[in-house]
Amino acid sequence: MKNSLALCLASLIIMLPVVTNAQVDSASRQPNIVFIFADDLGIGDTGVYGSTIIDTPNIDALAASGVRFTQGYVSHPVCSPSRAGLLTGRYQQRHGWEFNPAGRDRDNGLALDQVTIADKLGERGYATGMIGKWHLGQQEQHHPMSRGFDEYFGVLAGASQFFETLPEGGAYAGTRGAPVNRSAVNAVYRGRERVQVDEYLTDVFTEEAVSFIDRHANEPFFLYLSHTTPHTPLQATKPYLDRYGHVQDMATRVYAAMVSSLDDSVGEVVEKLKEIGQYENTLIALLSDNGCAGYIDNACSNLNFAGFKRYHQEGGIRIPFLLSWPNELPSNKLYDKPVISLDLMSTFTAAAGDRVETEDSVNLLPYIKGERSDDPHEFLFWRAGPTQAIRDQRWKLIKYKLTDFTEADLNDTGRLDPPTGGWATGTPLGLITLLYDLQNDPQESNNVAAQYPDIVQRLEAEHARWNDELPPPDETILPAIRSTLTDVDGKTVQLIF
Ligand code: CA
């Protein structure tokens, strides 16, 4: 007996030094929050969501360590408004950022009276750092460091070159893929100072992310790692391209290589978190800002969902959506109810111990943990000028503007040239009404509006109720100038974004 007690004590003494300071801190301090945002990554472009081309072992491991959402959405199918909604936890139409600024973010940005996730986490004592694509205004007052971030390194614009000259063994694809020098508009900034970057941009963002984590290892931090990949220009370096030598189509190969660079970034961030003893105490979110683009030569995948970036069909707005937090959340969990990027505001601040409530943002943590079994959202809503969409747990209603423009009216970027003052929000030729049973027809292949007039009417009324809360679409900060055409259900419609 005495011997076994002594043995027990001895083994305790041997075990004690294994509990490091970092692990003690991990149990007592607020969790870190790392939000990794991909740009134009399709829901079918990672292994865990079903890609048959692209290998994403690190993203797959992240999913396995936490929760994978099968019905995760963004609030807009293009970059800038999607980010405006996410960072404020409010539908971006509430604060007038309804459309892509399309270059006008040099002079305009996210409304200054809006509060961002970084503002809120900063108030809660977090070190806040942003790395990567901002796309919410380039003037001093709109800069990330004026919107809640202590530190910034990245591209203020909506996209940039991944390299300025083609490196040995590198490749590019697509009509605007050839590397050129970055202009002042798509330059890289450290803080508010322009810097020269010669290495592959995604790798540089990853190095900066790892450095941020290292420098803030001893305090709770919020890192917003907003990659510009795999958005155009399609450009990749040899180490990533070498993984896809078997892929014949060049656009597909370069795109896959770009997603691999994102995947390596996820791996390095996780590795660094483990190294500082904070992996279990870190809530990591990974999302894409919209579905993958239909204009990159079939190089990407939104699975078999209809539409792409720019569209309000599922391919434009249903995105990869992962949450991992080993200390608090179950692993290997699938969550099937509809959620939206707007929920990150409440979810992140709840994790930080002091939840922010907005009209639109739902704390997802109790749903994931099984403490709540109701629906996080009764409805999700979308609006982009005349385009309207709403879904409940089963049905989705979309209304697109009917048009007499034809394919011949599209310019060489595949868009319509906007009239002076932007696109009017009126619908002189009316709207097409599309109703889909997402439960049985997630591909949105069968418009059943005519069969279910009562459901159409109910969803129209709900959308009108939400729409009445918003400023009208012609009172946005910037009018819409981006637009294209598509055919749906035998009609040509005008997508405005
Ligand atoms: Ca995007």
Residues whose N, C-alpha, C, O or C-beta is under 5 A from the ligand:
A	BS01	CA	D39 D40 V78 C79 D289 N290
